[in-house]
Amino acid sequence: MDCLTVTPPDHAPTLFSPFDITDSIRVPNRFFKSAMSEVMAKQGINLPTQDHIKVYERWSMGGTAVLVTGNVMIDRTALGEPGNVVLEQGTDLAPFKEWTEAVRAANPDGQFWMQINHPGKQSPKFLTPQPVAPSAVALGQGLDAAFARPRALEPGEILEIIERFAQTAKLAQTAGFDGVQIHGAHGYLVNQFLSPHHNRREDAWGGSPAKRRAFVLEILRAIRREVGAQFPVSIKMNSADFQKGGFEGADAQELIRALSDEGIDLIEISGGNYESPAMTGARQSTKAREAYFLDFAAQARALTDVPIVVTGGFRSVAGMEEALASGATDFVGIARALTVDPELPQNAARDPNYYCEVGRATTGIRKLDKMFMLAITYYETQIRRMANGKDPDPNISPWWAVVQSAWALGAAAFRKRR
């Protein structure tokens, strides 16, 4: 899991060219820090801490143009995991303002966006004994042991959740964030509404692709009413769920058209969910190149002029440049590599041969890896190192990551967090 030098093809400086996200927002490069759950908020408090500030200050000083927070939940009664940050009506905004001020001071030319989310049924039993979802469909692939069968949302409850998304976006704007991102990927509530497998409703919120899209489109409209036309509103969406009967293909393409027509400011493309975790690298690209979802992005580019981010798999300057040169994406979305090398943009600027291999952490015990979602928690351990003022350690033992994860989450870790 080292960052090193290889010999790439001819280098072009596209990564370090500025880009206009909107008419009024220009960023200095094409690096986009994709959301990673930090799980550093104190349980029961769920506010940003000094740990959050230290980590994001370092990423900001490292030169990444757009930083997106880990998922901030819109409802403290619906958490995706212990340690989530929550922003809802009545929340103390002072810690959020301190967070945004620190990040802006570290890199005045960068953007700091908040990802806002509702987990739906992807909330563990020990946190949510009775979760909600579009339909009462349990998670499969053995996850029913850790996640309760959800209750189908009532129409009035759906409207309340839409309003919560809008309220959280407005509070983020008030706290000084530069934009928000709707989490519409990875099996969370918005993605559940989009999926024919998870959404089996026959009312205004399901039964056809257009009705399944209605939930996220109403969220976008509600947010726009609250924040105005100049505040960036983006979305993270799946190219596909990689699940039989899930969201994919024409439905994904039509969603891109619909979001573009509604004035979305940026679309980040990823894929997978807890049942089929393509976002962790479990499913590779169909081509011998780094980016997992670049093929779909090329299709999306033909459908919209909205800025596109592809996240997943980028490791080298050569691979990033290739993706940008293809025209399929405007930014390279990076997550795990930034936990190993928070100064990645600066290091890449100094060395066109830059390469960072994050590897795939394993204890050698598959059940233990799955229990602790090691493909994610290994990198959360690196985040906690930065929060403690230490450098990341790309050679840290996966066993130590399990111990650190258990310590950070307490007894909850042994109740199957995911």
BALO-171361 format. One record per residue (C-alpha): chain; residue number from 1; residue in one letter; x, y, z. Coordinates in nm, 3 decimals. Layout:
BEGIN
> A,NUM,A,X,Y,Z
...
This chain:
BEGIN
> A,1,M,0.000,0.000,0.000
> A,2,D,0.274,0.244,-0.101
> A,3,C,0.282,0.564,-0.301
> A,4,L,0.563,0.540,-0.554
> A,5,T,0.688,0.622,-0.902
> A,6,V,0.612,0.445,-1.229
> A,7,T,0.671,0.537,-1.592
> A,8,P,0.351,0.679,-1.745
> A,9,P,0.268,0.776,-2.102
> A,10,D,0.325,1.136,-2.209
> A,11,H,0.209,1.364,-1.930
> A,12,A,-0.041,1.643,-1.990
> A,13,P,-0.118,1.896,-1.713
> A,14,T,-0.496,1.861,-1.728
> A,15,L,-0.516,1.768,-1.360
> A,16,F,-0.381,2.108,-1.266
> A,17,S,-0.595,2.321,-1.492
> A,18,P,-0.875,2.531,-1.337
> A,19,F,-1.239,2.443,-1.387
> A,20,D,-1.563,2.642,-1.361
> A,21,I,-1.815,2.436,-1.166
> A,22,T,-2.072,2.713,-1.206
> A,23,D,-2.060,3.060,-1.359
> A,24,S,-1.937,3.198,-1.027
> A,25,I,-1.727,2.911,-0.887
> A,26,R,-1.383,2.831,-1.028
> A,27,V,-1.154,2.575,-0.867
> A,28,P,-0.779,2.548,-0.931
> A,29,N,-0.749,2.177,-1.018
> A,30,R,-0.945,1.860,-1.091
> A,31,F,-0.899,1.674,-0.760
> A,32,F,-1.227,1.591,-0.584
> A,33,K,-1.220,1.431,-0.240
> A,34,S,-1.514,1.191,-0.237
> A,35,A,-1.710,1.138,0.085
> A,36,M,-1.582,0.889,0.340
> A,37,S,-1.758,0.832,0.670
> A,38,E,-1.524,0.953,0.945
> A,39,V,-1.723,0.805,1.241
> A,40,M,-1.549,1.052,1.474
> A,41,A,-1.850,1.229,1.626
> A,42,K,-1.917,1.148,1.989
> A,43,Q,-2.212,0.913,2.016
> A,44,G,-2.519,1.094,2.142
> A,45,I,-2.371,1.434,2.055
> A,46,N,-2.316,1.385,1.680
> A,47,L,-2.141,1.715,1.619
> A,48,P,-1.815,1.787,1.436
> A,49,T,-1.512,1.771,1.666
> A,50,Q,-1.157,1.902,1.668
> A,51,D,-1.068,1.569,1.507
> A,52,H,-1.282,1.656,1.205
> A,53,I,-1.117,1.997,1.185
> A,54,K,-0.762,1.857,1.197
> A,55,V,-0.827,1.600,0.925
> A,56,Y,-1.000,1.837,0.685
> A,57,E,-0.744,2.110,0.745
> A,58,R,-0.477,1.866,0.635
> A,59,W,-0.669,1.761,0.324
> A,60,S,-0.735,2.126,0.246
> A,61,M,-0.366,2.219,0.279
> A,62,G,-0.284,1.919,0.061
> A,63,G,-0.438,2.100,-0.235
> A,64,T,-0.758,1.908,-0.317
> A,65,A,-0.992,2.147,-0.500
> A,66,V,-1.323,2.011,-0.368
> A,67,L,-1.359,1.842,-0.030
> A,68,V,-1.683,1.658,0.049
> A,69,T,-1.758,1.558,0.408
> A,70,G,-1.852,1.209,0.514
> A,71,N,-2.227,1.158,0.517
> A,72,V,-2.398,1.401,0.752
> A,73,M,-2.732,1.262,0.862
> A,74,I,-3.048,1.470,0.841
> A,75,D,-3.217,1.294,1.136
> A,76,R,-3.049,1.187,1.461
> A,77,T,-3.300,0.902,1.494
> A,78,A,-3.177,0.756,1.163
> A,79,L,-2.800,0.701,1.172
> A,80,G,-2.605,0.489,0.929
> A,81,E,-2.342,0.403,1.191
> A,82,P,-2.215,0.516,1.531
> A,83,G,-2.018,0.838,1.518
> A,84,N,-2.212,1.003,1.234
> A,85,V,-2.241,1.380,1.234
> A,86,V,-2.603,1.504,1.237
> A,87,L,-2.737,1.840,1.119
> A,88,E,-3.105,1.912,1.173
> A,89,Q,-3.330,2.187,1.306
> A,90,G,-3.213,2.292,1.652
> A,91,T,-2.853,2.172,1.604
> A,92,D,-2.581,2.399,1.743
> A,93,L,-2.415,2.549,1.435
> A,94,A,-2.103,2.675,1.616
> A,95,P,-1.897,2.354,1.562
> A,96,F,-1.996,2.349,1.194
> A,97,K,-1.891,2.713,1.151
> A,98,E,-1.557,2.642,1.318
> A,99,W,-1.512,2.349,1.078
> A,100,T,-1.581,2.553,0.764
> A,101,E,-1.368,2.849,0.880
> A,102,A,-1.068,2.622,0.944
> A,103,V,-1.094,2.452,0.606
> A,104,R,-1.135,2.781,0.421
> A,105,A,-0.834,2.934,0.599
> A,106,A,-0.621,2.634,0.497
> A,107,N,-0.710,2.668,0.127
> A,108,P,-0.905,2.983,0.029
> A,109,D,-0.930,2.865,-0.332
> A,110,G,-1.094,2.532,-0.247
> A,111,Q,-1.455,2.426,-0.202
> A,112,F,-1.595,2.252,0.108
> A,113,W,-1.924,2.071,0.054
> A,114,M,-2.141,1.876,0.294
> A,115,Q,-2.280,1.538,0.192
> A,116,I,-2.631,1.497,0.336
> A,117,N,-2.794,1.160,0.382
> A,118,H,-3.066,0.940,0.527
> A,119,P,-2.974,0.571,0.562
> A,120,G,-3.320,0.423,0.523
> A,121,K,-3.287,0.055,0.609
> A,122,Q,-2.906,0.065,0.603
> A,123,S,-2.903,0.140,0.975
> A,124,P,-2.790,-0.146,1.203
> A,125,K,-3.035,-0.307,1.442
> A,126,F,-2.855,-0.176,1.749
> A,127,L,-2.904,0.179,1.623
> A,128,T,-3.246,0.146,1.459
> A,129,P,-3.457,-0.155,1.562
> A,130,Q,-3.731,-0.047,1.318
> A,131,P,-3.584,0.134,1.014
> A,132,V,-3.788,0.281,0.732
> A,133,A,-3.761,0.234,0.356
> A,134,P,-3.974,0.274,0.043
> A,135,S,-4.100,-0.084,0.090
> A,136,A,-4.074,-0.352,0.356
> A,137,V,-3.793,-0.539,0.177
> A,138,A,-3.512,-0.672,0.394
> A,139,L,-3.145,-0.650,0.299
> A,140,G,-3.008,-0.975,0.157
> A,141,Q,-2.666,-1.138,0.126
> A,142,G,-2.672,-1.233,0.494
> A,143,L,-2.713,-0.872,0.607
> A,144,D,-3.051,-0.947,0.764
> A,145,A,-2.860,-1.063,1.074
> A,146,A,-2.735,-0.708,1.133
> A,147,F,-3.015,-0.501,0.975
> A,148,A,-3.383,-0.525,1.067
> A,149,R,-3.656,-0.562,0.808
> A,150,P,-3.778,-0.207,0.740
> A,151,R,-4.121,-0.060,0.762
> A,152,A,-4.261,0.101,0.446
> A,153,L,-4.281,0.478,0.473
> A,154,E,-4.620,0.647,0.479
> A,155,P,-4.672,0.923,0.217
> A,156,G,-4.669,1.192,0.485
> A,157,E,-4.340,1.062,0.622
> A,158,I,-4.185,1.083,0.276
> A,159,L,-4.274,1.451,0.257
> A,160,E,-4.124,1.508,0.603
> A,161,I,-3.794,1.349,0.496
> A,162,I,-3.783,1.564,0.182
> A,163,E,-3.825,1.870,0.402
> A,164,R,-3.548,1.747,0.633
> A,165,F,-3.306,1.729,0.340
> A,166,A,-3.394,2.089,0.251
> A,167,Q,-3.358,2.209,0.610
> A,168,T,-3.017,2.045,0.647
> A,169,A,-2.897,2.200,0.321
> A,170,K,-3.005,2.546,0.440
> A,171,L,-2.830,2.496,0.775
> A,172,A,-2.514,2.386,0.591
> A,173,Q,-2.527,2.705,0.387
> A,174,T,-2.575,2.913,0.703
> A,175,A,-2.278,2.737,0.866
> A,176,G,-2.050,2.840,0.580
> A,177,F,-2.031,2.532,0.360
> A,178,D,-1.979,2.610,-0.007
> A,179,G,-2.227,2.351,-0.133
> A,180,V,-2.409,2.027,-0.054
> A,181,Q,-2.419,1.682,-0.204
> A,182,I,-2.725,1.458,-0.189
> A,183,H,-2.615,1.100,-0.120
> A,184,G,-2.811,0.907,-0.380
> A,185,A,-2.578,0.607,-0.404
> A,186,H,-2.456,0.297,-0.216
> A,187,G,-2.793,0.168,-0.104
> A,188,Y,-2.899,0.455,0.122
> A,189,L,-3.256,0.588,0.122
> A,190,V,-3.244,0.790,-0.201
> A,191,N,-3.090,0.493,-0.381
> A,192,Q,-3.354,0.265,-0.224
> A,193,F,-3.627,0.476,-0.380
> A,194,L,-3.456,0.455,-0.719
> A,195,S,-3.419,0.075,-0.709
> A,196,P,-3.697,-0.145,-0.851
> A,197,H,-3.579,-0.418,-0.614
> A,198,H,-3.606,-0.209,-0.300
> A,199,N,-3.894,0.017,-0.408
> A,200,R,-4.206,-0.187,-0.477
> A,201,R,-4.457,0.088,-0.415
> A,202,E,-4.754,0.145,-0.644
> A,203,D,-4.831,0.504,-0.550
> A,204,A,-4.681,0.841,-0.650
> A,205,W,-4.339,0.726,-0.526
> A,206,G,-4.302,0.396,-0.711
> A,207,G,-4.427,0.162,-0.980
> A,208,S,-4.240,0.317,-1.274
> A,209,P,-3.895,0.471,-1.330
> A,210,A,-4.044,0.821,-1.335
> A,211,K,-4.222,0.770,-1.003
> A,212,R,-3.913,0.613,-0.845
> A,213,R,-3.719,0.926,-0.949
> A,214,A,-3.977,1.155,-0.790
> A,215,F,-3.827,1.132,-0.441
> A,216,V,-3.482,1.259,-0.534
> A,217,L,-3.621,1.521,-0.772
> A,218,E,-3.847,1.658,-0.499
> A,219,I,-3.547,1.668,-0.264
> A,220,L,-3.352,1.870,-0.520
> A,221,R,-3.643,2.109,-0.571
> A,222,A,-3.696,2.154,-0.198
> A,223,I,-3.326,2.222,-0.141
> A,224,R,-3.313,2.473,-0.425
> A,225,R,-3.607,2.664,-0.275
> A,226,E,-3.414,2.695,0.051
> A,227,V,-3.062,2.775,-0.071
> A,228,G,-3.128,2.970,-0.389
> A,229,A,-2.985,2.939,-0.739
> A,230,Q,-2.620,3.028,-0.667
> A,231,F,-2.546,2.767,-0.396
> A,232,P,-2.408,2.445,-0.551
> A,233,V,-2.627,2.137,-0.512
> A,234,S,-2.476,1.812,-0.634
> A,235,I,-2.555,1.442,-0.613
> A,236,K,-2.366,1.118,-0.574
> A,237,M,-2.547,0.850,-0.773
> A,238,N,-2.491,0.492,-0.876
> A,239,S,-2.408,0.401,-1.231
> A,240,A,-2.562,0.068,-1.127
> A,241,D,-2.642,-0.118,-0.807
> A,242,F,-2.481,-0.435,-0.949
> A,243,Q,-2.776,-0.625,-0.804
> A,244,K,-3.041,-0.830,-0.980
> A,245,G,-3.348,-0.614,-1.031
> A,246,G,-3.166,-0.304,-0.907
> A,247,F,-3.113,0.047,-1.042
> A,248,E,-2.910,0.050,-1.363
> A,249,G,-2.897,0.114,-1.737
> A,250,A,-3.175,0.323,-1.885
> A,251,D,-3.305,0.422,-1.541
> A,252,A,-2.966,0.572,-1.453
> A,253,Q,-2.944,0.754,-1.784
> A,254,E,-3.293,0.898,-1.746
> A,255,L,-3.207,1.013,-1.394
> A,256,I,-2.911,1.206,-1.531
> A,257,R,-3.135,1.378,-1.785
> A,258,A,-3.394,1.461,-1.521
> A,259,L,-3.139,1.596,-1.272
> A,260,S,-2.981,1.808,-1.544
> A,261,D,-3.319,1.950,-1.642
> A,262,E,-3.380,2.041,-1.275
> A,263,G,-3.053,2.232,-1.253
> A,264,I,-2.822,2.001,-1.059
> A,265,D,-2.474,2.157,-1.044
> A,266,L,-2.254,1.845,-1.043
> A,267,I,-2.300,1.467,-1.070
> A,268,E,-2.062,1.224,-0.900
> A,269,I,-2.077,0.870,-1.035
> A,270,S,-2.011,0.563,-0.824
> A,271,G,-2.180,0.224,-0.788
> A,272,G,-2.284,-0.063,-0.564
> A,273,N,-2.440,-0.096,-0.219
> A,274,Y,-2.388,-0.296,0.100
> A,275,E,-2.524,-0.608,-0.071
> A,276,S,-2.292,-0.565,-0.371
> A,277,P,-2.009,-0.333,-0.261
> A,278,A,-1.862,-0.224,-0.593
> A,279,M,-1.760,0.109,-0.434
> A,280,T,-1.491,-0.068,-0.228
> A,281,G,-1.321,-0.214,-0.535
> A,282,A,-1.499,-0.550,-0.515
> A,283,R,-1.600,-0.506,-0.880
> A,284,Q,-1.340,-0.376,-1.124
> A,285,S,-1.377,-0.179,-1.444
> A,286,T,-1.452,-0.372,-1.761
> A,287,K,-1.139,-0.216,-1.915
> A,288,A,-0.776,-0.243,-1.811
> A,289,R,-0.765,0.101,-1.654
> A,290,E,-0.796,0.249,-1.309
> A,291,A,-1.139,0.410,-1.292
> A,292,Y,-1.416,0.165,-1.201
> A,293,F,-1.710,0.360,-1.348
> A,294,L,-1.559,0.549,-1.640
> A,295,D,-1.754,0.358,-1.906
> A,296,F,-2.083,0.478,-1.761
> A,297,A,-1.948,0.831,-1.726
> A,298,A,-1.875,0.833,-2.099
> A,299,Q,-2.241,0.750,-2.161
> A,300,A,-2.348,1.019,-1.912
> A,301,R,-2.136,1.280,-2.087
> A,302,A,-2.347,1.234,-2.400
> A,303,L,-2.658,1.313,-2.194
> A,304,T,-2.558,1.625,-2.002
> A,305,D,-2.332,1.928,-1.990
> A,306,V,-2.333,1.923,-1.609
> A,307,P,-1.986,1.870,-1.454
> A,308,I,-1.915,1.502,-1.386
> A,309,V,-1.696,1.334,-1.126
> A,310,V,-1.594,0.968,-1.150
> A,311,T,-1.494,0.811,-0.819
> A,312,G,-1.328,0.477,-0.760
> A,313,G,-0.995,0.325,-0.855
> A,314,F,-0.774,0.623,-0.939
> A,315,R,-0.413,0.563,-0.832
> A,316,S,-0.175,0.733,-1.078
> A,317,V,-0.129,1.066,-1.249
> A,318,A,-0.125,0.872,-1.576
> A,319,G,-0.463,0.709,-1.505
> A,320,M,-0.617,1.036,-1.391
> A,321,E,-0.492,1.220,-1.697
> A,322,E,-0.623,0.946,-1.923
> A,323,A,-0.969,0.975,-1.770
> A,324,L,-0.976,1.354,-1.803
> A,325,A,-0.843,1.343,-2.158
> A,326,S,-1.122,1.103,-2.256
> A,327,G,-1.374,1.378,-2.185
> A,328,A,-1.590,1.142,-1.980
> A,329,T,-1.517,1.317,-1.651
> A,330,D,-1.426,1.668,-1.537
> A,331,F,-1.284,1.566,-1.197
> A,332,V,-1.114,1.262,-1.051
> A,333,G,-1.290,1.149,-0.735
> A,334,I,-1.046,1.013,-0.476
> A,335,A,-1.120,0.864,-0.136
> A,336,R,-0.896,0.590,0.004
> A,337,A,-0.578,0.718,-0.161
> A,338,L,-0.621,1.050,0.021
> A,339,T,-0.626,0.871,0.355
> A,340,V,-0.286,0.720,0.273
> A,341,D,-0.147,1.038,0.116
> A,342,P,-0.340,1.352,0.221
> A,343,E,-0.094,1.563,0.017
> A,344,L,-0.166,1.362,-0.297
> A,345,P,-0.241,1.664,-0.523
> A,346,Q,0.081,1.840,-0.421
> A,347,N,0.286,1.524,-0.463
> A,348,A,0.128,1.457,-0.801
> A,349,A,0.204,1.813,-0.912
> A,350,R,0.571,1.762,-0.829
> A,351,D,0.596,1.421,-0.996
> A,352,P,0.411,1.326,-1.317
> A,353,N,0.516,0.965,-1.245
> A,354,Y,0.326,0.962,-0.917
> A,355,Y,0.143,0.640,-0.827
> A,356,C,-0.038,0.547,-0.503
> A,357,E,-0.142,0.184,-0.448
> A,358,V,-0.385,0.150,-0.160
> A,359,G,-0.413,-0.229,-0.185
> A,360,R,-0.692,-0.432,-0.031
> A,361,A,-0.667,-0.484,0.344
> A,362,T,-0.746,-0.826,0.490
> A,363,T,-0.687,-1.013,0.813
> A,364,G,-0.702,-1.339,0.622
> A,365,I,-1.030,-1.419,0.796
> A,366,R,-1.312,-1.339,0.557
> A,367,K,-1.587,-1.328,0.820
> A,368,L,-1.387,-1.086,1.034
> A,369,D,-1.312,-0.864,0.735
> A,370,K,-1.684,-0.854,0.655
> A,371,M,-1.791,-0.797,1.016
> A,372,F,-1.568,-0.488,1.040
> A,373,M,-1.616,-0.387,0.673
> A,374,L,-1.237,-0.375,0.659
> A,375,A,-1.233,-0.241,0.302
> A,376,I,-1.368,0.080,0.456
> A,377,T,-1.264,0.076,0.823
> A,378,Y,-0.894,0.024,0.740
> A,379,Y,-0.899,0.372,0.587
> A,380,E,-1.103,0.516,0.872
> A,381,T,-0.808,0.412,1.089
> A,382,Q,-0.582,0.626,0.871
> A,383,I,-0.824,0.916,0.917
> A,384,R,-0.805,0.873,1.295
> A,385,R,-0.425,0.881,1.276
> A,386,M,-0.445,1.221,1.107
> A,387,A,-0.695,1.336,1.368
> A,388,N,-0.434,1.248,1.631
> A,389,G,-0.170,1.456,1.456
> A,390,K,0.010,1.157,1.305
> A,391,D,0.098,1.078,0.947
> A,392,P,-0.092,0.798,0.774
> A,393,D,0.081,0.462,0.783
> A,394,P,0.026,0.274,0.454
> A,395,N,0.184,-0.036,0.608
> A,396,I,-0.034,-0.053,0.917
> A,397,S,-0.154,-0.404,1.003
> A,398,P,-0.516,-0.482,0.914
> A,399,W,-0.535,-0.645,1.259
> A,400,W,-0.446,-0.315,1.418
> A,401,A,-0.718,-0.150,1.211
> A,402,V,-0.969,-0.402,1.353
> A,403,V,-0.854,-0.323,1.709
> A,404,Q,-0.873,0.052,1.645
> A,405,S,-1.217,0.021,1.489
> A,406,A,-1.343,-0.180,1.784
> A,407,W,-1.196,0.074,2.027
> A,408,A,-1.343,0.371,1.840
> A,409,L,-1.690,0.219,1.817
> A,410,G,-1.693,0.055,2.159
> A,411,A,-1.933,-0.228,2.228
> A,412,A,-2.132,-0.129,1.920
> A,413,A,-1.856,-0.272,1.701
> A,414,F,-1.935,-0.622,1.819
> A,415,R,-2.304,-0.588,1.736
> A,416,K,-2.229,-0.586,1.362
> A,417,R,-2.206,-0.224,1.265
> A,418,R,-2.287,-0.297,0.899
